[in-house]
Amino acid sequence: MKLLKKFLFFLLFLFALFTTFVLVCAFNPALTRRVADFLYPERTGEGMSAAGEAQEGGSGEEAPWEEPIFGDEAGADGLSGESNPEDVSYPGRDAADILEPGKTDPEESGPARAYVTAGITGRNGYEPIKEEGREIEEEEARQLDEELGYGNTGDDLTFDPLFYPYYAMLDERGQRLYRQIYANANDLYEAFAPVEKVRVGELTDVFAAVIGDHPELFFLNTAYYCKYRRSGICAEIDLSFNRTAQDLPREQTVFWQSADEIINGALALPDDYAREKYVHDTLAERITYDLSAEMSQSAYSALVNGRTVCAGYARAFQYIMQRLGIPCYYCTGYAGESHAWNIVGMEDGYYNVDVTWDDTDGAILYDYFNRSDSDYADTHSRRELSVKLPPCNGERYRGLEQNPEDGKRGIEELGITPQQVLTTLSDYETDCYDRIAQADSDSFIFANVIEGEELLGLWSGEYQSGAYKERFLESAMRAAGADYCELRLSVEELKEDRYLITHQVTLGYP
């Protein structure tokens, strides 16, 4: 009897202990996640598919499904886990040397709901891939299985990883889907069943890889639609085409002719560097930055229409360099806002090139031409699949070109006296505080001039770290009676090592 009582007391103790643990976990989600990670390591870390993991710069939201679909066949990384670097050959580097993700974005919210969208030039405009979808009932899914074909599977296509790096980042199943999407896009085939089982989130990386590798698909919109089963498996992929698809042969001819004119000029030059600079300068000369440009995410908007945003500049540069036989990649990320630029392969390694930011109203600059990752560290941060592109550490062609001094404006042209030029970070913060605190409108623009590259670096660091909030913005916002403040910043380099900083301010009130 005593033995039975002891056993019952022991069971009660275990029950109480378990109940306490459950309550602790309920009120401590972080502990719950750690326990889950320990018990189910396959669902975290290396066991999570790349398409579903919360990478740096991503949303971090959990996917609406629980298990990877490819099992042992696909490996732990899903469609785009490892880039298979042994299959990729890049000049001037070890093929396994993949760039690590860069800095995180500046903070976009705080206790006082103040945030900034900061950039060195303010010329961005890249729009990330847009995916839309609709869950369908099993009956509709079965009907699609019976009626919907694959279209053109593209099984006979091959893509050189030196020129199509995003293709090389996908596993075998992802590559097969890539070929199918590419082939159907060329055929203007809108709706088809995927040749491989794929979930909605995984499909995004595959579609982005096609877009990133192929600027010649200017008629394909950077958005797609997907019908999927309750399990998350895609049953139908729908592509979307812009107006040029209505008369594609004619539009392609116009596109090729526009590109050929620049290509022929470049081919007359003696080496790859001279050709690269010629393409950079010619595009900056011929293109006008325009946020309202039609088809702004395409190379067509740049080469044919001559009006585009960063995406159009980058895709046009990529297309022409590819045609010249020079490896050139479309790189996306963050530069105050979502942004696109290029990575170019020369014989000694890779370089960053941002034609958009070098195209100023006054002159063609070279601040962002053939620069290393360290040169870009304060302004550009890679995101999405672009973090797997090769690092830019070439030296031979780094910073060879000098900016034309006569292309810069002086303070006298702006109506600014030397006494009004700000020389310390404290002076800048005080000026900004006064302008915002004394605002008589909820939307306005003001500008100031700072002096010295060192001060510019301190200024940039303040926004990168988020220190601007407590240093001036939150107090200025409260003084103005606002509970919300957004800044959009742009910088213009002036003569005599001075910089014009323009602030577009939007205030929100209770």
JOBEL-V913070 format. One line per field, one symbol per residue. ss: DSSP state (2 for helix, 1 for strand, 0 for the rest). phi: phi as a letter, one per 20 degrees, with the letter a starting at -180 (. if undefined). Layout:
# JOBEL-V913070
ss=???
phi=???
This chain:
# JOBEL-V913070
ss=022222222222222222222222220022222222222022202220000000000000000000000022220002220000222000000000010000000000000001111000000000000111111002222222222000000000000000002222200222222222222222000011000000122222222222222000000111111111000011111111102222222222222222222222222000022222222222222201100000000022222220110222222222222220000111111100011111111100111110222210000100001110222200001102222201000000000000002220002222000222010022222222222220000011111111102222222222222002222222222220011111111111110001111111111110
phi=.gfffgffffffffffffffffffffecgffgfffffffcffeclfeefffdfefgnefmffffcddfeelffenfemfcfeelffedddfmbffeedffgefffggdbbgdldbcddbfcmecofdggddcbbfdffffffffgedeeemefmfeeccfffdcfffffefgfffffgffffffffeleecbeffcfbegfffgffffffffecffefeefebbccdcfgfnffdbddecceffffbfgfffffffffffffffffffefbffffgfffgfffffeddfbfefflfedfgfefeemcadgffgffffgfffgfendgbdedcrcbnbgbcbccdedfdqdceccfgfeedfeaedcfcdldefffegecccfclfffefffdcfcgdfmfedffffeeedfffemdegfefedcffffffffgffffefdbebbcbcbcdcofffgffgfffefenfgfffbfffffffemedbbcdcdbccfdfmldcedddddcdddg
